[in-house]
Amino acid sequence: MARPAPSDRTVEEWVAGWYRALDRHDDIETLWDHLTGDDLTMVFPEGTSRGHGDFRKWYETVTNRFFDEQHTVTSVEVGPWHDGAATLKVVVNWQARIWDPPAARSEWIGFDAYQTWEVVAGPAGDLRIRNYVVDRLEPMPGSRPL
Protein backbone atom coordinates (compact mmCIF):
# COMPACT_ATOMS: atom_id res chain seq x y z
CA MET A 1 0.00 0.00 0.00
CA ALA A 2 1.33 3.44 -0.93
CA ARG A 3 2.27 5.82 1.85
CA PRO A 4 0.32 9.06 2.08
CA ALA A 5 2.08 12.12 0.68
CA PRO A 6 3.82 14.24 3.32
CA SER A 7 2.17 17.50 4.29
CA ASP A 8 3.48 20.73 2.81
CA ARG A 9 4.64 21.71 6.32
CA THR A 10 6.64 18.47 6.63
CA VAL A 11 8.29 19.18 3.27
CA GLU A 12 9.08 22.78 4.26
CA GLU A 13 10.70 21.61 7.51
CA TRP A 14 12.71 19.00 5.62
CA VAL A 15 13.96 21.63 3.12
CA ALA A 16 14.96 23.93 6.01
CA GLY A 17 16.80 21.00 7.63
CA TRP A 18 18.78 20.44 4.42
CA TYR A 19 19.97 24.03 4.49
CA ARG A 20 20.82 23.91 8.21
CA ALA A 21 23.08 20.94 7.42
CA LEU A 22 24.76 22.91 4.63
CA ASP A 23 25.23 25.95 6.89
CA ARG A 24 26.92 23.78 9.53
CA HIS A 25 29.06 22.09 6.88
CA ASP A 26 27.86 18.74 8.23
CA ASP A 27 29.92 15.66 7.48
CA ILE A 28 29.03 14.47 3.99
CA GLU A 29 28.06 11.02 5.30
CA THR A 30 25.08 12.59 7.07
CA LEU A 31 23.90 14.24 3.84
CA TRP A 32 23.38 10.98 1.94
CA ASP A 33 20.05 10.51 3.75
CA HIS A 34 18.77 13.58 1.88
CA LEU A 35 19.82 12.38 -1.58
CA THR A 36 19.05 9.56 -3.98
CA GLY A 37 21.94 7.51 -5.42
CA ASP A 38 23.29 7.22 -8.93
CA ASP A 39 20.19 8.93 -10.39
CA LEU A 40 20.98 12.15 -8.45
CA THR A 41 21.45 15.25 -10.62
CA MET A 42 22.27 18.65 -9.15
CA VAL A 43 22.71 21.71 -11.36
CA PHE A 44 24.63 24.56 -9.73
CA PRO A 45 25.88 27.82 -11.27
CA GLU A 46 29.38 26.29 -11.35
CA GLY A 47 28.36 23.05 -13.05
CA THR A 48 26.35 19.84 -12.96
CA SER A 49 26.86 17.12 -10.39
CA ARG A 50 25.69 13.55 -11.09
CA GLY A 51 25.63 10.84 -8.44
CA HIS A 52 27.35 10.75 -5.08
CA GLY A 53 30.90 11.02 -6.42
CA ASP A 54 30.28 14.33 -8.18
CA PHE A 55 28.30 15.63 -5.21
CA ARG A 56 31.21 14.78 -2.89
CA LYS A 57 33.61 16.80 -5.10
CA TRP A 58 31.20 19.77 -5.23
CA TYR A 59 30.63 19.68 -1.46
CA GLU A 60 34.35 19.57 -0.67
CA THR A 61 34.88 22.57 -2.94
CA VAL A 62 32.11 24.75 -1.49
CA THR A 63 32.78 23.90 2.15
CA ASN A 64 36.37 25.03 1.64
CA ARG A 65 35.40 28.19 -0.23
CA PHE A 66 32.38 29.61 1.63
CA PHE A 67 32.08 30.18 5.36
CA ASP A 68 29.72 31.86 7.83
CA GLU A 69 26.96 30.63 5.54
CA GLN A 70 23.34 31.36 6.27
CA HIS A 71 20.54 29.95 4.15
CA THR A 72 17.06 31.30 4.88
CA VAL A 73 14.22 29.53 3.09
CA THR A 74 11.76 32.17 1.93
CA SER A 75 9.30 29.92 0.11
CA VAL A 76 8.59 26.31 -0.78
CA GLU A 77 5.83 25.46 -3.23
CA VAL A 78 5.02 21.76 -3.31
CA GLY A 79 3.57 20.45 -6.55
CA PRO A 80 1.21 17.49 -6.72
CA TRP A 81 2.54 14.09 -5.72
CA HIS A 82 2.59 11.40 -8.43
CA ASP A 83 4.01 7.93 -7.88
CA GLY A 84 5.87 9.04 -4.75
CA ALA A 85 7.51 12.09 -6.35
CA ALA A 86 6.82 15.82 -6.36
CA THR A 87 8.34 18.96 -7.81
CA LEU A 88 9.25 21.74 -5.41
CA LYS A 89 9.85 25.39 -6.23
CA VAL A 90 12.25 26.65 -3.56
CA VAL A 91 13.48 30.18 -2.94
CA VAL A 92 16.32 30.58 -0.49
CA ASN A 93 18.30 33.62 0.58
CA TRP A 94 21.97 32.65 0.79
CA GLN A 95 24.57 34.82 2.46
CA ALA A 96 28.16 33.88 3.14
CA ARG A 97 31.73 35.07 3.34
CA ILE A 98 34.26 34.17 0.66
CA TRP A 99 38.02 34.53 0.64
CA ASP A 100 40.09 34.51 -2.50
CA PRO A 101 43.81 34.11 -1.68
CA PRO A 102 45.90 36.22 -1.39
CA ALA A 103 43.29 38.90 -0.59
CA ALA A 104 43.80 40.57 2.77
CA ARG A 105 40.13 40.20 3.71
CA SER A 106 37.13 38.02 2.99
CA GLU A 107 34.11 39.46 1.21
CA TRP A 108 30.37 39.17 1.81
CA ILE A 109 28.11 37.65 -0.82
CA GLY A 110 24.34 37.44 -0.82
CA PHE A 111 21.87 36.01 -3.31
CA ASP A 112 18.29 34.92 -3.64
CA ALA A 113 18.44 31.49 -5.25
CA TYR A 114 15.44 30.27 -7.23
CA GLN A 115 15.45 26.50 -7.50
CA THR A 116 13.44 23.55 -8.80
CA TRP A 117 13.74 20.23 -6.95
CA GLU A 118 12.32 16.81 -7.66
CA VAL A 119 11.92 14.85 -4.45
CA VAL A 120 11.00 11.21 -4.02
CA ALA A 121 10.12 8.96 -1.14
CA GLY A 122 13.16 7.17 0.28
CA PRO A 123 13.27 3.57 1.48
CA ALA A 124 11.76 4.41 4.87
CA GLY A 125 9.21 6.88 3.52
CA ASP A 126 11.64 9.75 4.11
CA LEU A 127 12.29 12.37 1.44
CA ARG A 128 15.23 12.34 -0.97
CA ILE A 129 16.39 14.84 -3.57
CA ARG A 130 16.63 13.29 -7.05
CA ASN A 131 16.98 16.48 -9.10
CA TYR A 132 18.06 19.88 -7.81
CA VAL A 133 18.40 22.81 -10.22
CA VAL A 134 19.44 26.35 -9.39
CA ASP A 135 17.30 28.16 -11.95
CA ARG A 136 18.76 31.58 -11.24
CA LEU A 137 20.63 33.64 -8.66
CA GLU A 138 19.67 37.24 -7.99
CA PRO A 139 22.41 39.17 -6.18
CA MET A 140 21.51 41.26 -3.17
CA PRO A 141 22.54 44.93 -3.25
CA GLY A 142 26.24 45.26 -2.47
CA SER A 143 27.08 41.61 -3.12
CA ARG A 144 30.18 40.80 -5.07
CA PRO A 145 29.63 38.45 -8.03
CA LEU A 146 29.85 34.72 -7.45
Secondary structure, 3 states (H helix, E strand, C coil): CCCCCCCHHHHHHHHHHHHHHHHHCCCHHHHHHHECCCCCEEEECCEEEEHHHHHHHHHHHHHHHEEEEEEEEEEEEECCCECCEEEEEEEEEEEEEECCCCCCCCEEEEEEEEEEEEEEECCCCCEEEEEEEEEEEEECCCCCCC
